[in-house]
Amino acid sequence: MNPIVLVLFTFFCMEGVTWFVHKYVMHGFLWILHSDHHKKDHDHVLERNDSFFLFFGVPGFLLCLFGASAGINAPYLWIGLGITMYGFAY
């Protein structure tokens, strides 16, 4: 698949992934981390909810890393780039 198409496809698919994760993970079994995003009962700059960047940042980083190691034609690189671009846009 064309790398540009793969990056764009991944970028737009991330909207569905984030919707799913928000509805079923953040408002599900990881509500303990997400709840402080809805109820501001603290004086801290950071919230437990801020840890969710790992759910998207780490996979995007690892896909870029392993994809770059595998070569320019590896789809992992382009998928990781799409995930990372979505994170920046978000």
LUMGU-500271 format. One record per residue: residue number from 1; residue in three letters; x, y, z of N, C-alpha, C, O in turn. Coordinates in nm, 3 decimals. Example, Ala and Ser with C-alpha at 12.3 -4.5 7.8 and 13.67 -1.06 7.14 Angstrom:
// residues 2
+-------+--------+---------+---------+---------+---------+---------+---------+---------+---------+---------+---------+---------+---------+
| kolpa | lodren |    n.c1 |    n.c2 |    n.c3 |   ca.c1 |   ca.c2 |   ca.c3 |    c.c1 |    c.c2 |    c.c3 |    o.c1 |    o.c2 |    o.c3 |
+-------+--------+---------+---------+---------+---------+---------+---------+---------+---------+---------+---------+---------+---------+
|     1 |    ALA |   1.319 |  -0.569 |   0.780 |   1.230 |  -0.450 |   0.780 |   1.320 |  -0.330 |   0.780 |   1.424 |  -0.332 |   0.846 |
|     2 |    SER |   1.285 |  -0.225 |   0.708 |   1.367 |  -0.106 |   0.714 |   1.290 |   0.003 |   0.787 |   1.341 |   0.114 |   0.804 |
+-------+--------+---------+---------+---------+---------+---------+---------+---------+---------+---------+---------+---------+---------+
// end
This chain:
// residues 90
+-------+--------+---------+---------+---------+---------+---------+---------+---------+---------+---------+---------+---------+---------+
| kolpa | lodren |    n.c1 |    n.c2 |    n.c3 |   ca.c1 |   ca.c2 |   ca.c3 |    c.c1 |    c.c2 |    c.c3 |    o.c1 |    o.c2 |    o.c3 |
+-------+--------+---------+---------+---------+---------+---------+---------+---------+---------+---------+---------+---------+---------+
|     1 |    MET |   0.085 |  -0.118 |   0.000 |   0.000 |   0.000 |   0.000 |   0.089 |   0.124 |   0.000 |   0.197 |   0.125 |   0.060 |
|     2 |    ASN |   0.043 |   0.225 |  -0.066 |   0.114 |   0.352 |  -0.072 |   0.130 |   0.408 |   0.070 |   0.033 |   0.413 |   0.145 |
|     3 |    PRO |   0.252 |   0.449 |   0.108 |   0.275 |   0.499 |   0.245 |   0.187 |   0.618 |   0.284 |   0.140 |   0.625 |   0.397 |
|     4 |    ILE |   0.163 |   0.709 |   0.191 |   0.080 |   0.826 |   0.222 |  -0.064 |   0.782 |   0.250 |  -0.128 |   0.832 |   0.342 |
|     5 |    VAL |  -0.113 |   0.689 |   0.170 |  -0.248 |   0.636 |   0.191 |  -0.256 |   0.565 |   0.326 |  -0.355 |   0.580 |   0.397 |
|     6 |    LEU |  -0.154 |   0.489 |   0.360 |  -0.153 |   0.416 |   0.487 |  -0.150 |   0.512 |   0.606 |  -0.219 |   0.489 |   0.706 |
|     7 |    VAL |  -0.073 |   0.618 |   0.598 |  -0.069 |   0.719 |   0.705 |  -0.206 |   0.784 |   0.720 |  -0.257 |   0.796 |   0.832 |
|     8 |    LEU |  -0.265 |   0.826 |   0.609 |  -0.396 |   0.892 |   0.615 |  -0.506 |   0.796 |   0.662 |  -0.592 |   0.835 |   0.741 |
|     9 |    PHE |  -0.503 |   0.673 |   0.615 |  -0.600 |   0.574 |   0.658 |  -0.591 |   0.552 |   0.809 |  -0.693 |   0.549 |   0.878 |
|    10 |    THR |  -0.468 |   0.536 |   0.859 |  -0.448 |   0.517 |   1.002 |  -0.494 |   0.639 |   1.080 |  -0.560 |   0.627 |   1.183 |
|    11 |    PHE |  -0.458 |   0.757 |   1.032 |  -0.497 |   0.883 |   1.097 |  -0.648 |   0.888 |   1.115 |  -0.696 |   0.917 |   1.225 |
|    12 |    PHE |  -0.724 |   0.860 |   1.009 |  -0.870 |   0.870 |   1.017 |  -0.931 |   0.753 |   1.096 |  -1.035 |   0.770 |   1.159 |
|    13 |    CYS |  -0.869 |   0.637 |   1.094 |  -0.917 |   0.524 |   1.174 |  -0.900 |   0.549 |   1.323 |  -0.975 |   0.494 |   1.404 |
|    14 |    MET |  -0.804 |   0.632 |   1.358 |  -0.780 |   0.660 |   1.499 |  -0.900 |   0.728 |   1.566 |  -0.918 |   0.716 |   1.687 |
|    15 |    GLU |  -0.982 |   0.796 |   1.489 |  -1.101 |   0.857 |   1.547 |  -1.193 |   0.748 |   1.603 |  -1.248 |   0.763 |   1.712 |
|    16 |    GLY |  -1.210 |   0.641 |   1.529 |  -1.290 |   0.528 |   1.576 |  -1.225 |   0.457 |   1.693 |  -1.293 |   0.415 |   1.787 |
|    17 |    VAL |  -1.094 |   0.442 |   1.688 |  -1.022 |   0.377 |   1.797 |  -1.035 |   0.458 |   1.925 |  -1.061 |   0.403 |   2.032 |
|    18 |    THR |  -1.018 |   0.589 |   1.914 |  -1.028 |   0.671 |   2.035 |  -1.170 |   0.674 |   2.089 |  -1.190 |   0.677 |   2.211 |
|    19 |    TRP |  -1.271 |   0.674 |   2.000 |  -1.409 |   0.667 |   2.047 |  -1.432 |   0.539 |   2.126 |  -1.490 |   0.541 |   2.235 |
|    20 |    PHE |  -1.386 |   0.427 |   2.070 |  -1.402 |   0.297 |   2.136 |  -1.332 |   0.294 |   2.271 |  -1.389 |   0.251 |   2.371 |
|    21 |    VAL |  -1.206 |   0.340 |   2.274 |  -1.129 |   0.340 |   2.399 |  -1.195 |   0.431 |   2.501 |  -1.202 |   0.397 |   2.619 |
|    22 |    HIS |  -1.243 |   0.547 |   2.458 |  -1.308 |   0.638 |   2.553 |  -1.434 |   0.576 |   2.611 |  -1.456 |   0.580 |   2.732 |
|    23 |    LYS |  -1.517 |   0.518 |   2.525 |  -1.646 |   0.465 |   2.571 |  -1.631 |   0.338 |   2.655 |  -1.694 |   0.325 |   2.759 |
|    24 |    TYR |  -1.547 |   0.244 |   2.610 |  -1.543 |   0.113 |   2.674 |  -1.426 |   0.090 |   2.769 |  -1.431 |   0.001 |   2.854 |
|    25 |    VAL |  -1.321 |   0.168 |   2.754 |  -1.206 |   0.151 |   2.844 |  -1.205 |   0.261 |   2.950 |  -1.201 |   0.233 |   3.070 |
|    26 |    MET |  -1.208 |   0.387 |   2.905 |  -1.203 |   0.498 |   3.000 |  -1.329 |   0.504 |   3.087 |  -1.322 |   0.532 |   3.206 |
|    27 |    HIS |  -1.444 |   0.477 |   3.026 |  -1.568 |   0.477 |   3.103 |  -1.604 |   0.337 |   3.148 |  -1.715 |   0.312 |   3.196 |
|    28 |    GLY |  -1.512 |   0.246 |   3.132 |  -1.530 |   0.108 |   3.175 |  -1.434 |   0.073 |   3.286 |  -1.435 |   0.133 |   3.393 |
|    29 |    PHE |  -1.349 |  -0.027 |   3.260 |  -1.264 |  -0.080 |   3.366 |  -1.152 |   0.014 |   3.410 |  -1.090 |  -0.010 |   3.513 |
|    30 |    LEU |  -1.124 |   0.120 |   3.334 |  -1.023 |   0.217 |   3.378 |  -1.084 |   0.351 |   3.418 |  -1.021 |   0.456 |   3.409 |
|    31 |    TRP |  -1.208 |   0.345 |   3.463 |  -1.276 |   0.465 |   3.510 |  -1.199 |   0.529 |   3.625 |  -1.201 |   0.651 |   3.641 |
|    32 |    ILE |  -1.131 |   0.450 |   3.704 |  -1.053 |   0.501 |   3.817 |  -0.949 |   0.604 |   3.771 |  -0.916 |   0.697 |   3.844 |
|    33 |    LEU |  -0.897 |   0.587 |   3.650 |  -0.801 |   0.682 |   3.596 |  -0.869 |   0.801 |   3.528 |  -0.816 |   0.912 |   3.528 |
|    34 |    HIS |  -0.984 |   0.777 |   3.471 |  -1.051 |   0.879 |   3.389 |  -1.144 |   0.969 |   3.468 |  -1.175 |   1.080 |   3.424 |
|    35 |    SER |  -1.190 |   0.924 |   3.583 |  -1.294 |   0.997 |   3.657 |  -1.254 |   1.139 |   3.695 |  -1.340 |   1.228 |   3.698 |
|    36 |    ASP |  -1.127 |   1.163 |   3.723 |  -1.088 |   1.298 |   3.764 |  -1.093 |   1.397 |   3.648 |  -1.083 |   1.518 |   3.669 |
|    37 |    HIS |  -1.110 |   1.348 |   3.528 |  -1.128 |   1.434 |   3.411 |  -1.269 |   1.495 |   3.413 |  -1.290 |   1.606 |   3.364 |
|    38 |    HIS |  -1.365 |   1.424 |   3.470 |  -1.502 |   1.469 |   3.475 |  -1.537 |   1.542 |   3.605 |  -1.625 |   1.627 |   3.608 |
|    39 |    LYS |  -1.466 |   1.508 |   3.711 |  -1.494 |   1.570 |   3.840 |  -1.364 |   1.630 |   3.893 |  -1.273 |   1.559 |   3.935 |
|    40 |    LYS |  -1.357 |   1.763 |   3.889 |  -1.236 |   1.833 |   3.933 |  -1.238 |   1.849 |   4.085 |  -1.284 |   1.950 |   4.138 |
|    41 |    ASP |  -1.187 |   1.747 |   4.153 |  -1.183 |   1.752 |   4.299 |  -1.039 |   1.754 |   4.351 |  -1.008 |   1.699 |   4.457 |
|    42 |    HIS |  -0.952 |   1.819 |   4.274 |  -0.811 |   1.824 |   4.311 |  -0.752 |   1.957 |   4.268 |  -0.810 |   2.029 |   4.186 |
|    43 |    ASP |  -0.636 |   1.990 |   4.324 |  -0.568 |   2.115 |   4.291 |  -0.444 |   2.091 |   4.206 |  -0.366 |   2.183 |   4.183 |
|    44 |    HIS |  -0.425 |   1.970 |   4.159 |  -0.305 |   1.935 |   4.084 |  -0.315 |   1.982 |   3.939 |  -0.424 |   1.991 |   3.883 |
|    45 |    VAL |  -0.202 |   2.011 |   3.881 |  -0.196 |   2.047 |   3.740 |  -0.226 |   1.924 |   3.654 |  -0.299 |   1.933 |   3.555 |
|    46 |    LEU |  -0.170 |   1.811 |   3.693 |  -0.191 |   1.687 |   3.619 |  -0.303 |   1.606 |   3.683 |  -0.329 |   1.615 |   3.803 |
|    47 |    GLU |  -0.368 |   1.526 |   3.600 |  -0.473 |   1.436 |   3.647 |  -0.431 |   1.292 |   3.621 |  -0.341 |   1.266 |   3.541 |
|    48 |    ARG |  -0.496 |   1.198 |   3.688 |  -0.472 |   1.056 |   3.656 |  -0.508 |   1.029 |   3.511 |  -0.446 |   0.945 |   3.445 |
|    49 |    ASN |  -0.607 |   1.100 |   3.461 |  -0.651 |   1.086 |   3.322 |  -0.537 |   1.113 |   3.223 |  -0.537 |   1.058 |   3.113 |
|    50 |    ASP |  -0.441 |   1.195 |   3.262 |  -0.330 |   1.228 |   3.173 |  -0.243 |   1.107 |   3.140 |  -0.165 |   1.111 |   3.045 |
|    51 |    SER |  -0.255 |   1.002 |   3.218 |  -0.177 |   0.881 |   3.190 |  -0.223 |   0.808 |   3.063 |  -0.154 |   0.719 |   3.014 |
|    52 |    PHE |  -0.338 |   0.845 |   3.011 |  -0.389 |   0.778 |   2.891 |  -0.307 |   0.810 |   2.767 |  -0.324 |   0.744 |   2.664 |
|    53 |    PHE |  -0.219 |   0.908 |   2.773 |  -0.134 |   0.933 |   2.658 |  -0.051 |   0.809 |   2.625 |  -0.010 |   0.789 |   2.511 |
|    54 |    LEU |  -0.026 |   0.726 |   2.727 |   0.051 |   0.604 |   2.704 |  -0.023 |   0.505 |   2.615 |   0.040 |   0.428 |   2.542 |
|    55 |    PHE |  -0.156 |   0.506 |   2.619 |  -0.235 |   0.414 |   2.538 |  -0.214 |   0.437 |   2.389 |  -0.228 |   0.345 |   2.308 |
|    56 |    PHE |  -0.181 |   0.561 |   2.352 |  -0.162 |   0.593 |   2.212 |  -0.018 |   0.631 |   2.180 |   0.033 |   0.601 |   2.072 |
|    57 |    GLY |   0.047 |   0.696 |   2.273 |   0.184 |   0.741 |   2.249 |   0.284 |   0.627 |   2.239 |   0.368 |   0.625 |   2.149 |
|    58 |    VAL |   0.274 |   0.532 |   2.330 |   0.369 |   0.420 |   2.329 |   0.353 |   0.332 |   2.204 |   0.454 |   0.302 |   2.140 |
|    59 |    PRO |   0.232 |   0.291 |   2.168 |   0.220 |   0.211 |   2.045 |   0.268 |   0.288 |   1.920 |   0.335 |   0.231 |   1.834 |
|    60 |    GLY |   0.233 |   0.416 |   1.912 |   0.278 |   0.495 |   1.797 |   0.430 |   0.503 |   1.791 |   0.489 |   0.488 |   1.684 |
|    61 |    PHE |   0.492 |   0.527 |   1.906 |   0.638 |   0.535 |   1.912 |   0.702 |   0.402 |   1.874 |   0.795 |   0.398 |   1.793 |
|    62 |    LEU |   0.652 |   0.293 |   1.932 |   0.711 |   0.161 |   1.903 |   0.693 |   0.121 |   1.758 |   0.785 |   0.064 |   1.698 |
|    63 |    LEU |   0.578 |   0.150 |   1.700 |   0.558 |   0.119 |   1.559 |   0.653 |   0.200 |   1.471 |   0.709 |   0.147 |   1.375 |
|    64 |    CYS |   0.673 |   0.326 |   1.504 |   0.769 |   0.408 |   1.428 |   0.910 |   0.354 |   1.445 |   0.986 |   0.345 |   1.348 |
|    65 |    LEU |   0.946 |   0.319 |   1.566 |   1.081 |   0.268 |   1.594 |   1.108 |   0.138 |   1.520 |   1.208 |   0.126 |   1.449 |
|    66 |    PHE |   1.019 |   0.041 |   1.536 |   1.039 |  -0.089 |   1.470 |   1.024 |  -0.077 |   1.319 |   1.093 |  -0.146 |   1.244 |
|    67 |    GLY |   0.934 |   0.008 |   1.275 |   0.918 |   0.030 |   1.132 |   1.041 |   0.093 |   1.069 |   1.082 |   0.054 |   0.960 |
|    68 |    ALA |   1.099 |   0.190 |   1.137 |   1.221 |   0.253 |   1.086 |   1.336 |   0.153 |   1.084 |   1.420 |   0.157 |   0.994 |
|    69 |    SER |   1.340 |   0.065 |   1.182 |   1.445 |  -0.038 |   1.187 |   1.428 |  -0.139 |   1.075 |   1.527 |  -0.193 |   1.024 |
|    70 |    ALA |   1.303 |  -0.166 |   1.037 |   1.275 |  -0.266 |   0.934 |   1.293 |  -0.211 |   0.793 |   1.305 |  -0.288 |   0.698 |
|    71 |    GLY |   1.296 |  -0.081 |   0.779 |   1.316 |  -0.021 |   0.648 |   1.199 |   0.067 |   0.608 |   1.091 |   0.060 |   0.666 |
|    72 |    ILE |   1.224 |   0.149 |   0.510 |   1.129 |   0.250 |   0.466 |   0.999 |   0.189 |   0.411 |   0.895 |   0.255 |   0.411 |
|    73 |    ASN |   1.005 |   0.064 |   0.365 |   0.886 |   0.000 |   0.309 |   0.803 |  -0.074 |   0.413 |   0.699 |  -0.132 |   0.379 |
|    74 |    ALA |   0.846 |  -0.073 |   0.538 |   0.772 |  -0.143 |   0.643 |   0.644 |  -0.067 |   0.675 |   0.649 |   0.053 |   0.702 |
|    75 |    PRO |   0.531 |  -0.134 |   0.673 |   0.405 |  -0.063 |   0.703 |   0.398 |  -0.013 |   0.847 |   0.324 |   0.081 |   0.876 |
|    76 |    TYR |   0.473 |  -0.076 |   0.938 |   0.471 |  -0.033 |   1.079 |   0.509 |   0.114 |   1.093 |   0.449 |   0.186 |   1.173 |
|    77 |    LEU |   0.606 |   0.156 |   1.017 |   0.651 |   0.295 |   1.023 |   0.537 |   0.389 |   0.987 |   0.515 |   0.488 |   1.057 |
|    78 |    TRP |   0.466 |   0.359 |   0.883 |   0.361 |   0.447 |   0.833 |   0.237 |   0.443 |   0.923 |   0.169 |   0.544 |   0.940 |
|    79 |    ILE |   0.208 |   0.327 |   0.981 |   0.098 |   0.316 |   1.076 |   0.132 |   0.395 |   1.202 |   0.049 |   0.470 |   1.254 |
|    80 |    GLY |   0.254 |   0.379 |   1.251 |   0.298 |   0.454 |   1.368 |   0.295 |   0.604 |   1.344 |   0.260 |   0.681 |   1.433 |
|    81 |    LEU |   0.332 |   0.645 |   1.225 |   0.329 |   0.787 |   1.191 |   0.184 |   0.839 |   1.189 |   0.158 |   0.950 |   1.234 |
|    82 |    GLY |   0.092 |   0.759 |   1.136 |  -0.049 |   0.798 |   1.137 |  -0.104 |   0.813 |   1.278 |  -0.177 |   0.908 |   1.306 |
|    83 |    ILE |  -0.068 |   0.721 |   1.367 |  -0.110 |   0.729 |   1.507 |  -0.051 |   0.854 |   1.572 |  -0.120 |   0.927 |   1.643 |
|    84 |    THR |   0.077 |   0.877 |   1.548 |   0.146 |   0.993 |   1.606 |   0.089 |   1.124 |   1.555 |   0.071 |   1.219 |   1.631 |
|    85 |    MET |   0.061 |   1.129 |   1.426 |   0.001 |   1.251 |   1.370 |  -0.137 |   1.278 |   1.429 |  -0.172 |   1.393 |   1.455 |
|    86 |    TYR |  -0.214 |   1.173 |   1.451 |  -0.345 |   1.190 |   1.515 |  -0.328 |   1.246 |   1.656 |  -0.403 |   1.334 |   1.698 |
|    87 |    GLY |  -0.230 |   1.194 |   1.728 |  -0.204 |   1.243 |   1.863 |  -0.167 |   1.390 |   1.864 |  -0.212 |   1.465 |   1.950 |
|    88 |    PHE |  -0.085 |   1.432 |   1.768 |  -0.050 |   1.574 |   1.759 |  -0.171 |   1.658 |   1.723 |  -0.189 |   1.767 |   1.777 |
|    89 |    ALA |  -0.253 |   1.610 |   1.632 |  -0.371 |   1.684 |   1.590 |  -0.474 |   1.695 |   1.702 |  -0.545 |   1.794 |   1.713 |
|    90 |    TYR |  -0.481 |   1.591 |   1.783 |  -0.577 |   1.589 |   1.892 |  -0.540 |   1.691 |   1.996 |  -0.610 |   1.704 |   2.097 |
+-------+--------+---------+---------+---------+---------+---------+---------+---------+---------+---------+---------+---------+---------+
// end
